Amino acid sequence: MSATQLKTTVLLIIALASAAATRAADAVEPLLNAHAHNDYAHKRPLFDALDHGFTSVEADVFFVDGNLLVGHDREALNPERTLDSLYLAPLAERVKQNRGHVYSKPTRFFLLIDIKDSAGKTYRELEKLLANYIDMLTTVEAGKVRPGAVTIVLTGNRPQISPFDSRFRYVALDGRVSDLKSQTPAHLMPMISDNWTKQFQWNGNGPMPESERAKLREIVKKVHASGQVVRFWATPEAKSVWRELRAADVDLINTDDLEGLAAFLRTAEGKRTRSAE
């Protein structure tokens, strides 16, 4: 088999697998509040999350020898596990299969890219790569947002992007609670994320202290008033915590337990928010 034939065969296999996964996912109700933390650590990166209806996934990325490789640390990197092959290409195929959306039912979808090394170098490489997927991406130019099937949000070592930069942009930035004071526009910073353990002491055991519950709801109120969504990482994997997050209208619940969170969000408790109480 020639190199050209081999490449064609590989692309065909990827397309068939993606099409099969898309058909299977047609029956899955997307979960607006589900975020797959360290998604690449699952047996089937991206697809396990999609099979459970997740609408936000996160991948750690290193820039190595001209490639954007996915992994938790450098020792775990594999040159075959690229951001393109694990996430961008499969998402593009799904969007094509679903006529412009990740799921057959239109819904937002976040791809968080956690930059683990040089922010500047990685961002420049990302710009070149993402240009190949412009049709499926949310883009911004001169402060005007063109919504796409997939919104890229950069977290971790975030690059410096001025809110006054009017150039065409494929990405947005993940903010912190402290960034709420900066009045950064939502088109540049659509998401506010923070370390749960830096904001709260409650670990899910016993009732949540009223002072911390009030603090949580005040943070959510401020984030939503700014037109942003809110997420916390390092949250305890406990239904008691998930219950408080939903009751406070937290937009994205961070988890490594895909099955557990999906099951919870499909219950009456998981669907109930403060506004519904």
N, C-alpha and C positions, 0 to 999 in steps of 0.2 A: 504494500500500500504506500503510495506516495505521500509526501508531507501535506500536499494540498488535499488529498483524499482524507487523510487522517483528521485534518482540521475541520473539514466539512462534516465528517462523521461525529466528531466531538460536539460541534455546534448543533447538529441535529438531535443528539442525545439530550443536550441541555434544553433545547426547545421543547422536545417531547415531554421531558420531566416537568418542566415549568407548566406546560399546558395541562398535564394531568393534575398537578398540584392546584392549578387555578380552578379546574372543574370541581375538585374535591372541596375547595374553599368557597365555592358558590353557595353552599349550604350553611356556611359559617356566618353568624351575625357578628359584625365588627364591634369591638369593645372600645369605646372612645377613651376610657380611663386606664387602659392597660399598657404599661411600658416594660419592655424586656431589657433589663439591665444585663450588661455583659452577654448580649445575645449570642455572640460567636462561640460561647462555651457550651452551647447545647449540641446535641448529636447532629441535628440538621439546622445549622444557622439560618436565620430568617424564616425558613419554612415551618419549623416547630412553632414559632410565634404566630405566623400567619394561620396555621391550622387551628390555633386557639382563639383567633380573632383579634390579636393585638394590633394596635394602630400606632405604636411607637416602639422602635428598637434602637439599641445602642451598640456601637462597635468601637473598640479601642484601635487606634491606627498609629503605625510607625512608618516613617519615610526611609526606606532602605534601598540603596543602589538603584534609585530611579523608580521604585515601586512603592505603592501604599499597601503595606501588609497589615493584616488584622491579627491581634493577639494581645494578651494581658501584659506580657513583658517580652523583652528582646529574645530571651532564651527559648521562648515558646513559638517564635515566628517560623512560618513555613512559606517559602516563596510562591507556593501554589495558592495560598489562602490570601488573596488580594481583596481589597475593598470592591474592586470592579467585579470579580468573579462571584464573590459571596453575596453581594448586596445590589450593586447598581444594575448589572446585567439582568439578574433574575427579576428585580422590581420592574425594569423596563419591559420585560416580556409579559409580566402580569398586567401592567398598565395597558399594554397593547391588546391582550386577550380580553380585558374588561372595559375596553373602549374609553380609556382615559382615566381609569381609577384603579387603585390597588385591589379593592374588593368590588364585587358586582354591585353592591350597594355603595353609592358615593359617600365617602367620608374622608376626613383629614388623615394624613399619615406623616409621622415624623421619623426621619433617620438622623439620630444623634451620632456625630462623629467625634469621639473623644481623642484629641490629639495628645499623644504621649511624648513627643519630642519637640523639635524646633517648630514653633507656631508659624513663623514666616515662611520657611522652606516648604513645610507641609501644605500650607494654604496655597502657595503658588502652584504646587503640583496638583492640588485639588481643583483649582480653577481650570487647569488644562483638561483634566479628566472629566469634570462635570459638564464642560462644553459639549461633550458627546451625548449628553442626556437632557439637553435643554427642553425638549418637548414635554418631559414628565415632571420637571422641577418648578417649584415656586421661585419666581425671580423678582428682582427689585431694580428699578432704574429711576433715579431722581426722586426717591421716596415713594414711587408708585409701585404697588404690589400686583404682580400677575400670578394669581393662585395656580398651583400645579398639583398633580396627584401626590407628589412627595415634597416635603419641606425639609431641607437640610439645615440642621442646627449644630454649630460647632461648640464643643465643650472641652473641658480639660485645659490644655495650654491654648487659650483662645488668641487669635491674632488681633492686632489693633486695627479696627475699621472705624473710621470717623462717621458719625451720623450725618455729616454734611457732604460726604463723598457721593457724588451723583452718578458715578460710573455703574455700569450694568453689573449686577451681583447675583450669584447663584446660591448664596448661603446667608444664614442669619447666625446670631450669637446667643449662647445660653447665658443668662444673667444670674446674679446672686441677689439675695434679699437686700444686701447693701446697695445694689445698683438701683433700687427703687428710688433712691434720693437723687439719682443722676438725671432723671427724666429722659433717658434714652428712648427714642421712638420705638414702638412695637414692631415696625417693619425691619428694624435692625436687631432688636432683642425681643422676640415674640414669647420667650419662655424665661421664667425665673425658677431656678433650681437651687437647692441648698442641702447641706449635710444635716440630716435630722438630729444627730447627736450634738451638733453645735447650737441648735436652736431649742431643743427640748431634752428633758431628762427622762421622761416617761418612756418605758420600754415595752409597754403592752400588758404588764402585770398589774392587776387591779384596775380600778377606774382611773381615767385620765384626770389629773388635777384640773380644777376649774380655771386656774390662772393660765395653765398651758393651753387648755382648750380655747380660751378667749384669745390668747396670743396667736394660735393657729388660724382662727377665723379672721382675725384682724389682718394677718399677712395675706390671706386669700382675698379678702376684700380689697386691699390696696393693689394687688396684682391684677385682679379683674377690672378694677377702675382704670388701670393703665392699658387695658386691652390685651393683656398677656395671659398665658396659661402658667400654672404653677406645678412644680414637682419637687419631691424630696428624695434624696438617696440615703442609703444606710438606714432605711426604716426597718424595724423588726418585722420578720415574716410571720405575722400573727393576725388573725381575723379581727381581734380587738382593735388593732391599729388601723387596718383597712377600713373598719367600720367608722372610726373617727375621721379618717381622711375623706371618705365619701360624705359623711354628714357635714363636713366643713366645705364641701364643694371643691376639694383638691382635684385638679384636672387629670393628672397622670400619677398612677400608683406604681412605684418602682418595685420590681420583683425579679427573683431568679426562679421562683416557683410558678411556672407558666400555668400548669394545670390547676393548681390551688387557687390562684388569683382569678383565673377565668371562671372557675366554678362559682367563686364567691360573687363576682360581678354579675352573674346571671341569676342570683337569688334576689328576693325582694329587698333584703338588707343592702346588697350591693348596688341596687338601682336607686335606693332612696338617698336623697340629699336633703340638706337643711331646707332648701326652697320647697321641697315636697312634703315637709313635715307639717 
